[in-house]
Amino acid sequence: MISKVVSAAAVAALMFAAAPASAMKMASCNQKNMDKADAMLMKMPDGENKTMGMQEMTSAKSSMSQKDMPGCQDHMNKAMKMGMMKSKKK
């Protein structure tokens, strides 16, 4: 019984350690983070992921202007995820 608990804790610790720090927290919806995400996406080679990331940033900016911070945060996280992926050619 105890060995199962210890094993589960060890697996959880490994999963926590293997996850990148940026994936551990949600991007705060503010102009500074918008600028960072925009810069990251602009450095990407053209392709499907860059296009999708730019669309998510447009949605994030729209949500921010409407004071929809949860929606803005969701779109920012999706855009940043696209920015971390290898670009697919169109």
All heavy atoms as an XYZ file, in Angstrom:
654
protein
N       0.827     -1.202      0.000
C       0.000      0.000      0.000
C       0.865      1.256      0.000
O       0.668      2.141     -0.800
C      -0.933     -0.043      1.218
C      -1.720      1.201      1.437
S      -3.159      1.202      0.369
C      -3.935      2.659      0.930
N       1.826      1.296      0.923
C       2.701      2.456      1.025
C       3.552      2.580     -0.237
O       3.793      3.684     -0.721
C       3.582      2.386      2.296
C       2.691      2.526      3.533
C       4.656      3.446      2.285
C       3.417      2.394      4.836
N       3.980      1.449     -0.785
C       4.815      1.508     -1.990
C       4.031      2.083     -3.172
O       4.602      2.771     -4.020
C       5.368      0.125     -2.350
O       4.313     -0.758     -2.662
N       2.719      1.830     -3.225
C       1.891      2.406     -4.289
C       1.795      3.919     -4.146
O       1.860      4.646     -5.129
C       0.489      1.785     -4.280
C       0.452      0.368     -4.769
C      -0.958     -0.165     -4.781
C      -0.978     -1.620     -5.221
N      -2.324     -2.166     -5.244
N       1.658      4.396     -2.928
C       1.585      5.833     -2.671
C       2.910      6.495     -3.027
O       2.942      7.547     -3.670
C       1.200      6.114     -1.196
C       1.316      7.595     -0.885
C      -0.202      5.597     -0.908
N       4.006      5.868     -2.636
C       5.330      6.413     -2.936
C       5.558      6.414     -4.444
O       6.080      7.379     -5.010
C       6.431      5.617     -2.195
C       7.819      6.025     -2.669
C       6.303      5.790     -0.696
N       5.156      5.357     -5.117
C       5.295      5.273     -6.579
C       4.482      6.362     -7.266
O       4.963      7.012     -8.201
C       4.848      3.904     -7.092
O       5.689      2.902     -6.590
N       3.266      6.566     -6.825
C       2.419      7.607     -7.406
C       3.017      8.989     -7.183
O       3.018      9.837     -8.085
C       1.015      7.536     -6.815
N       3.571      9.213     -6.006
C       4.202     10.501     -5.710
C       5.443     10.707     -6.578
O       5.702     11.813     -7.062
C       4.569     10.587     -4.233
N       6.199      9.633     -6.811
C       7.401      9.728     -7.646
C       7.028     10.048     -9.092
O       7.670     10.875     -9.739
C       8.196      8.432     -7.576
N       5.991      9.414     -9.592
C       5.531      9.682    -10.958
C       5.052     11.126    -11.073
O       5.378     11.826    -12.034
C       4.421      8.686    -11.370
C       3.761      9.114    -12.663
C       4.996      7.290    -11.492
N       4.303     11.589    -10.098
C       3.815     12.973    -10.117
C       4.984     13.961    -10.076
O       4.967     14.972    -10.783
C       2.874     13.216     -8.945
N       5.989     13.669     -9.280
C       7.158     14.552     -9.186
C       7.911     14.598    -10.511
O       8.366     15.653    -10.947
C       8.077     14.090     -8.061
N       8.043     13.450    -11.168
C       8.716     13.416    -12.470
C       7.946     14.201    -13.521
O       8.540     14.918    -14.329
C       8.908     11.975    -12.930
C      10.012     11.204    -12.237
C       9.991      9.732    -12.664
C      11.373     11.802    -12.525
N       6.637     14.066    -13.514
C       5.820     14.800    -14.480
C       5.936     16.300    -14.233
O       6.025     17.082    -15.171
C       4.361     14.350    -14.401
C       4.148     12.954    -14.947
S       2.469     12.367    -14.750
C       1.580     13.523    -15.762
N       5.944     16.708    -12.992
C       6.067     18.125    -12.634
C       7.423     18.667    -13.064
O       7.524     19.755    -13.624
C       5.868     18.303    -11.124
C       5.941     19.726    -10.674
C       4.876     20.582    -10.915
C       7.062     20.222    -10.037
C       4.931     21.905    -10.503
C       7.127     21.542     -9.625
C       6.055     22.388     -9.857
N       8.479     17.884    -12.849
C       9.833     18.325    -13.198
C      10.036     18.368    -14.708
O      10.792     19.187    -15.216
C      10.854     17.393    -12.553
N       9.356     17.504    -15.449
C       9.540     17.435    -16.897
C       8.770     18.518    -17.642
O       9.111     18.840    -18.778
C       9.093     16.056    -17.402
N       7.767     19.089    -17.032
C       6.957     20.117    -17.701
C       7.731     21.432    -17.761
O       8.374     21.819    -16.786
C       5.649     20.321    -16.949
N       7.689     22.124    -18.915
C       8.393     23.409    -18.997
C       7.747     24.446    -18.093
O       6.548     24.430    -17.853
C       8.248     23.813    -20.469
C       7.130     22.999    -20.999
C       7.048     21.762    -20.155
N       8.558     25.372    -17.613
C       8.074     26.387    -16.674
C       6.990     27.241    -17.302
O       6.028     27.627    -16.633
C       9.233     27.263    -16.208
N       7.112     27.540    -18.591
C       6.115     28.385    -19.241
C       4.753     27.706    -19.322
O       3.739     28.379    -19.373
C       6.580     28.784    -20.637
O       6.781     27.624    -21.414
N       4.746     26.385    -19.353
C       3.472     25.671    -19.420
C       2.825     25.554    -18.044
O       1.644     25.219    -17.952
C       3.676     24.275    -20.009
N       3.588     25.833    -17.002
C       3.078     25.666    -15.656
C       2.187     26.823    -15.218
O       1.399     26.686    -14.319
C       4.241     25.516    -14.662
C       5.119     24.311    -14.935
S       4.214     22.761    -14.933
C       4.001     22.561    -13.193
N       2.338     27.981    -15.842
C       1.505     29.104    -15.445
C       0.822     29.681    -16.672
O       1.325     29.594    -17.780
C       2.335     30.179    -14.741
C       3.400     30.795    -15.613
C       4.115     31.897    -14.877
C       5.104     32.565    -15.823
N       5.675     33.749    -15.262
N      -0.318     30.272    -16.463
C      -1.040     30.873    -17.572
C      -0.495     32.276    -17.802
O      -0.101     32.963    -16.869
C      -2.529     30.928    -17.260
C      -3.168     29.562    -17.196
S      -4.927     29.623    -16.904
C      -5.522     30.426    -18.367
N      -0.481     32.667    -19.055
C      -0.003     34.006    -19.400
C      -0.993     35.043    -18.885
O      -2.193     34.931    -19.101
C       0.152     34.130    -20.901
N      -0.475     36.019    -18.198
C      -1.305     37.111    -17.725
C      -1.655     38.001    -18.912
O      -0.838     38.236    -19.790
C      -0.532     37.905    -16.674
O      -1.281     39.002    -16.241
N      -2.858     38.466    -18.950
C      -3.335     39.262    -20.078
C      -3.027     40.737    -19.832
O      -3.816     41.459    -19.247
C      -4.836     39.031    -20.258
S      -5.431     39.638    -21.828
N      -1.828     41.155    -20.264
C      -1.445     42.559    -20.165
C      -0.610     42.921    -21.392
O      -0.215     42.045    -22.162
C      -0.698     42.844    -18.854
C       0.546     42.017    -18.688
O       1.300     41.801    -19.628
N       0.768     41.534    -17.473
N      -0.348     44.206    -21.570
C       0.332     44.665    -22.785
C       1.752     44.111    -22.895
O       2.200     43.769    -23.983
C       0.344     46.196    -22.838
C       0.757     46.728    -24.185
C      -0.167     46.267    -25.313
O      -1.382     46.319    -25.191
N       0.411     45.811    -26.403
N       2.430     43.980    -21.779
C       3.797     43.449    -21.780
C       3.827     42.026    -22.347
O       4.646     41.696    -23.205
C       4.360     43.475    -20.361
C       5.781     42.994    -20.241
C       6.248     43.066    -18.791
C       7.622     42.449    -18.634
N       8.055     42.439    -17.234
N       2.916     41.178    -21.881
C       2.859     39.804    -22.375
C       2.353     39.743    -23.810
O       2.766     38.867    -24.571
C       1.996     38.942    -21.455
C       2.694     38.643    -20.152
O       3.911     38.712    -20.053
N       1.924     38.321    -19.133
N       1.459     40.657    -24.174
C       0.998     40.728    -25.571
C       2.188     41.012    -26.487
O       2.334     40.375    -27.526
C      -0.036     41.834    -25.751
C      -1.370     41.558    -25.151
S      -2.394     40.700    -26.343
C      -3.919     40.705    -25.475
N       3.019     41.966    -26.080
C       4.188     42.325    -26.883
C       5.161     41.156    -27.011
O       5.711     40.900    -28.086
C       4.899     43.542    -26.290
C       4.055     44.812    -26.382
O       3.104     44.854    -27.196
O       4.351     45.763    -25.625
N       5.372     40.435    -25.906
C       6.268     39.267    -25.926
C       5.738     38.191    -26.869
O       6.488     37.619    -27.651
C       6.415     38.675    -24.524
C       7.303     39.454    -23.593
C       7.393     38.724    -22.256
C       8.173     39.514    -21.245
N       8.233     38.819    -19.945
N       4.447     37.899    -26.762
C       3.851     36.863    -27.614
C       3.895     37.282    -29.079
O       4.202     36.457    -29.958
C       2.417     36.581    -27.172
N       3.609     38.557    -29.354
C       3.685     39.054    -30.736
C       5.097     38.891    -31.287
O       5.287     38.444    -32.418
C       3.278     40.529    -30.810
C       1.785     40.722    -31.013
O       1.125     39.809    -31.549
O       1.288     41.800    -30.645
N       6.098     39.261    -30.492
C       7.491     39.157    -30.928
C       7.873     37.706    -31.203
O       8.553     37.409    -32.191
C       8.414     39.771    -29.888
N       7.415     36.798    -30.331
C       7.710     35.384    -30.505
C       7.102     34.865    -31.805
O       7.750     34.155    -32.568
C       7.167     34.587    -29.311
C       7.371     33.091    -29.418
S       6.743     32.170    -27.988
C       5.010     32.575    -28.007
N       5.862     35.250    -32.057
C       5.189     34.787    -33.274
C       5.804     35.391    -34.529
O       5.888     34.724    -35.557
C       3.692     35.099    -33.203
C       2.903     34.263    -32.196
C       1.504     34.828    -32.027
C       2.835     32.813    -32.643
N       6.239     36.632    -34.456
C       6.832     37.281    -35.631
C       8.156     36.626    -36.029
O       8.516     36.637    -37.202
C       7.043     38.772    -35.374
C       5.747     39.558    -35.225
S       4.553     39.312    -36.560
C       5.397     40.114    -37.905
N       8.859     36.031    -35.068
C      10.131     35.365    -35.352
C       9.934     33.988    -35.988
O      10.874     33.438    -36.534
C      10.942     35.208    -34.064
C      11.460     36.516    -33.519
C      12.221     36.299    -32.228
C      12.613     37.618    -31.597
N      13.244     37.418    -30.279
N       8.719     33.457    -35.907
C       8.450     32.130    -36.462
C       8.487     32.169    -37.986
O       8.107     33.173    -38.589
C       7.065     31.632    -36.037
C       6.923     31.229    -34.613
S       5.235     30.670    -34.255
C       5.173     29.138    -35.175
N       8.910     31.059    -38.608
C       8.807     30.990    -40.066
C       7.331     30.921    -40.464
O       6.492     30.434    -39.696
C       9.535     29.704    -40.434
C       9.647     28.917    -39.173
C       9.527     29.872    -38.029
N       7.025     31.443    -41.646
C       5.646     31.402    -42.114
C       5.157     29.962    -42.191
O       5.909     29.057    -42.547
C       5.531     32.059    -43.493
C       5.743     33.563    -43.433
O       5.594     34.127    -42.334
O       6.047     34.158    -44.479
N       3.910     29.772    -41.843
C       3.319     28.443    -41.875
C       1.996     28.431    -41.131
O       1.513     29.463    -40.649
N       1.428     27.250    -41.041
C       0.101     27.076    -40.436
C       0.084     27.484    -38.962
O      -0.837     28.177    -38.512
C      -0.326     25.617    -40.571
C      -1.724     25.322    -40.097
C      -2.094     23.853    -40.279
O      -1.632     23.223    -41.246
O      -2.844     23.355    -39.435
N       1.110     27.075    -38.197
C       1.132     27.399    -36.762
C       1.271     28.894    -36.522
O       0.664     29.434    -35.599
C       2.246     26.643    -36.054
C       1.954     25.165    -35.939
O       0.811     24.748    -36.030
N       2.981     24.371    -35.761
N       2.069     29.579    -37.348
C       2.215     31.025    -37.200
C       0.888     31.710    -37.489
O       0.471     32.604    -36.748
C       3.286     31.565    -38.144
C       3.500     33.067    -38.009
C       4.637     33.555    -38.884
C       4.875     35.040    -38.688
N       6.058     35.496    -39.428
N       0.203     31.275    -38.556
C      -1.091     31.854    -38.904
C      -2.101     31.656    -37.782
O      -2.803     32.590    -37.390
C      -1.626     31.231    -40.213
O      -0.656     31.450    -41.246
C      -2.957     31.820    -40.610
N      -2.151     30.445    -37.236
C      -3.079     30.160    -36.140
C      -2.727     30.969    -34.899
O      -3.612     31.470    -34.207
C      -3.087     28.660    -35.841
C      -3.726     27.833    -36.946
S      -3.518     26.044    -36.749
C      -4.289     25.753    -35.182
N      -1.429     31.105    -34.617
C      -0.997     31.894    -33.469
C      -1.377     33.355    -33.614
O      -1.822     33.988    -32.658
N      -1.218     33.895    -34.833
C      -1.581     35.297    -35.071
C      -3.096     35.498    -34.930
O      -3.540     36.525    -34.415
C      -1.105     35.740    -36.458
C       0.412     35.721    -36.613
S       1.293     36.779    -35.454
C       1.044     38.358    -36.216
N      -3.881     34.516    -35.358
C      -5.335     34.601    -35.197
C      -5.708     34.589    -33.718
O      -6.607     35.326    -33.289
C      -6.018     33.452    -35.928
C      -5.952     33.566    -37.438
C      -6.454     32.322    -38.154
O      -6.599     31.262    -37.554
N      -6.702     32.460    -39.447
N      -5.025     33.770    -32.941
C      -5.290     33.722    -31.500
C      -4.917     35.050    -30.841
O      -5.612     35.521    -29.941
C      -4.531     32.572    -30.832
C      -5.075     31.204    -31.162
C      -6.470     30.933    -30.632
O      -6.921     31.598    -29.671
O      -7.137     30.044    -31.183
N      -3.830     35.670    -31.294
C      -3.435     36.968    -30.731
C      -4.472     38.045    -31.064
O      -4.774     38.897    -30.232
C      -2.057     37.390    -31.254
C      -0.909     36.656    -30.589
S      -0.890     36.794    -28.788
C      -0.656     38.559    -28.569
N      -5.015     37.996    -32.271
C      -6.071     38.943    -32.645
C      -7.280     38.767    -31.725
O      -7.851     39.749    -31.242
C      -6.473     38.751    -34.120
O      -5.314     38.951    -34.935
C      -7.572     39.700    -34.527
N      -7.631     37.519    -31.462
C      -8.756     37.238    -30.554
C      -8.431     37.685    -29.128
O      -9.302     38.206    -28.427
C      -9.086     35.744    -30.566
O      -9.523     35.344    -31.844
N      -7.182     37.488    -28.703
C      -6.780     37.917    -27.357
C      -6.891     39.431    -27.218
O      -7.390     39.941    -26.213
C      -5.350     37.460    -27.061
N      -6.437     40.154    -28.238
C      -6.512     41.622    -28.197
C      -7.965     42.094    -28.180
O      -8.299     43.044    -27.473
C      -5.762     42.211    -29.387
C      -4.270     42.047    -29.273
C      -3.555     42.507    -30.526
C      -2.062     42.219    -30.425
N      -1.350     42.549    -31.665
N      -8.809     41.414    -28.929
C     -10.231     41.757    -28.944
C     -10.852     41.520    -27.566
O     -11.597     42.359    -27.056
C     -10.956     40.934    -30.010
O     -12.329     41.166    -29.975
N     -10.532     40.371    -26.968
C     -11.054     40.057    -25.627
C     -10.558     41.069    -24.601
O     -11.320     41.502    -23.734
C     -10.620     38.647    -25.208
O     -11.218     37.680    -26.033
N      -9.290     41.462    -24.718
C      -8.725     42.430    -23.778
C      -9.443     43.776    -23.895
O      -9.757     44.410    -22.883
C      -7.235     42.606    -24.031
C      -6.524     43.462    -23.024
S      -4.756     43.464    -23.409
C      -4.147     44.483    -22.093
N      -9.730     44.206    -25.126
C     -10.406     45.492    -25.321
C     -11.836     45.471    -24.784
O     -12.382     46.509    -24.430
C     -10.405     45.889    -26.794
O     -11.259     45.056    -27.543
N     -12.432     44.270    -24.708
C     -13.783     44.132    -24.180
C     -13.778     43.793    -22.692
O     -14.807     43.432    -22.127
C     -14.531     43.044    -24.953
C     -14.718     43.383    -26.413
C     -15.288     42.217    -27.208
O     -15.574     41.154    -26.676
N     -15.464     42.427    -28.499
N     -12.596     43.864    -22.069
C     -12.419     43.583    -20.640
C     -12.771     42.139    -20.267
O     -13.163     41.846    -19.142
C     -13.244     44.543    -19.766
C     -13.024     46.008    -20.054
C     -11.709     46.496    -19.520
C     -11.625     48.006    -19.624
N     -10.515     48.474    -20.416
N     -12.638     41.216    -21.247
C     -12.868     39.787    -21.025
C     -11.521     39.130    -20.736
O     -10.901     38.540    -21.618
C     -13.533     39.160    -22.258
C     -13.721     37.652    -22.138
O     -13.630     37.116    -21.017
O     -13.949     37.011    -23.187
N     -11.039     39.264    -19.510
C      -9.706     38.781    -19.162
C      -9.579     37.253    -19.225
O      -8.567     36.755    -19.692
C      -9.274     39.307    -17.790
C      -9.060     40.809    -17.788
S      -7.933     41.325    -19.112
C      -8.367     43.020    -19.307
N     -10.581     36.475    -18.783
C     -10.441     35.018    -18.944
C     -10.337     34.612    -20.420
O      -9.531     33.749    -20.770
C     -11.712     34.454    -18.302
C     -12.153     35.502    -17.340
C     -11.774     36.805    -17.980
N     -11.126     35.238    -21.271
C     -11.052     34.946    -22.703
C      -9.719     35.366    -23.282
O      -9.123     34.647    -24.093
N      -9.232     36.517    -22.868
C      -7.931     37.016    -23.319
C      -6.828     36.042    -22.919
O      -5.971     35.695    -23.724
C      -7.671     38.399    -22.740
S      -6.073     39.082    -23.180
N      -6.864     35.599    -21.678
C      -5.857     34.665    -21.171
C      -5.880     33.357    -21.958
O      -4.832     32.814    -22.299
C      -6.141     34.385    -19.693
C      -4.933     34.453    -18.836
C      -5.281     34.324    -17.361
O      -6.417     34.039    -16.964
N      -4.291     34.532    -16.533
N      -7.070     32.865    -22.253
C      -7.213     31.624    -23.003
C      -6.591     31.764    -24.401
O      -5.820     30.900    -24.835
C      -8.700     31.259    -23.102
C      -8.919     29.926    -23.780
O      -8.216     28.957    -23.422
O      -9.799     29.848    -24.663
N      -6.898     32.843    -25.088
C      -6.352     33.054    -26.428
C      -4.845     33.284    -26.384
O      -4.115     32.814    -27.269
C      -7.052     34.231    -27.119
C      -8.468     33.938    -27.499
N      -8.813     32.980    -28.429
C      -9.637     34.472    -27.073
C     -10.124     32.941    -28.559
N     -10.656     33.842    -27.733
N      -4.358     33.986    -25.367
C      -2.913     34.209    -25.224
C      -2.185     32.880    -25.035
O      -1.145     32.639    -25.648
C      -2.623     35.096    -24.010
C      -2.866     36.557    -24.202
S      -1.454     37.412    -24.871
C      -0.269     37.224    -23.565
N      -2.731     32.013    -24.201
C      -2.102     30.719    -23.970
C      -2.079     29.879    -25.240
O      -1.089     29.208    -25.526
C      -2.802     29.970    -22.835
C      -2.473     30.567    -21.491
O      -1.366     31.028    -21.262
N      -3.433     30.589    -20.595
N      -3.162     29.915    -26.005
C      -3.193     29.177    -27.267
C      -2.167     29.736    -28.250
O      -1.486     28.979    -28.940
C      -4.596     29.227    -27.880
C      -5.605     28.386    -27.133
C      -6.983     28.519    -27.759
C      -8.027     27.757    -26.962
N      -9.389     27.961    -27.511
N      -2.050     31.061    -28.302
C      -1.076     31.693    -29.202
C       0.347     31.317    -28.798
O       1.179     31.006    -29.651
C      -1.256     33.210    -29.184
N       0.621     31.329    -27.498
C       1.960     30.988    -27.027
C       2.269     29.520    -27.288
O       3.401     29.169    -27.616
C       2.099     31.348    -25.552
C       2.055     32.858    -25.341
S       2.069     33.336    -23.628
C       3.825     33.354    -23.330
N       1.265     28.678    -27.179
C       1.454     27.267    -27.490
C       1.814     27.105    -28.968
O       2.708     26.337    -29.315
C       0.185     26.475    -27.155
C       0.309     24.996    -27.395
C      -0.966     24.272    -27.026
C      -0.873     22.796    -27.354
N      -2.134     22.101    -27.085
N       1.128     27.835    -29.823
C       1.438     27.797    -31.263
C       2.867     28.281    -31.506
O       3.567     27.746    -32.354
C       0.483     28.671    -32.061
C      -0.926     28.153    -32.160
S      -0.979     26.678    -33.148
C      -1.985     25.646    -32.109
N       3.282     29.276    -30.751
C       4.625     29.832    -30.907
C       5.729     28.863    -30.508
O       6.852     28.967    -30.979
N       5.401     27.914    -29.642
C       6.393     26.938    -29.193
C       6.453     25.712    -30.092
O       7.373     24.931    -29.983
C       6.083     26.516    -27.760
C       6.332     27.592    -26.751
S       6.050     26.962    -25.098
C       4.878     28.141    -24.486
N       5.467     25.570    -30.967
C       5.430     24.395    -31.838
C       6.269     24.635    -33.082
O       6.459     25.768    -33.509
C       3.978     24.100    -32.252
C       3.088     23.727    -31.085
S       1.365     23.584    -31.566
C       1.379     22.053    -32.450
N       6.757     23.548    -33.675
C       7.475     23.675    -34.940
C       6.456     24.078    -35.997
O       5.339     23.581    -36.038
C       8.126     22.352    -35.326
C       9.315     22.010    -34.473
C      10.033     20.813    -34.995
C      11.267     20.523    -34.160
N      12.028     19.429    -34.700
N       6.877     24.966    -36.870
C       5.962     25.497    -37.878
C       5.719     24.474    -38.979
O       6.633     23.814    -39.453
C       6.535     26.769    -38.484
O       5.579     27.399    -39.278
N       4.446     24.358    -39.360
C       4.052     23.517    -40.484
C       3.953     24.422    -41.707
O       3.366     25.498    -41.646
C       2.684     22.878    -40.239
C       2.648     21.929    -39.069
C       1.246     21.385    -38.901
C       1.118     20.538    -37.660
N      -0.267     20.121    -37.426
N       4.504     23.973    -42.800
C       4.422     24.757    -44.033
C       3.009     24.698    -44.588
O       2.311     23.708    -44.444
C       5.402     24.233    -45.084
C       6.847     24.439    -44.713
C       7.217     25.886    -44.798
C       8.675     26.080    -44.443
N       9.049     27.428    -44.353
N       2.586     25.786    -45.230
C       1.262     25.826    -45.833
C       1.238     24.982    -47.086
O       2.138     24.839    -47.806
C       0.881     27.264    -46.189
C       0.483     28.068    -44.988
C      -0.018     29.418    -45.422
C      -0.541     30.173    -44.235
N      -1.027     31.464    -44.558
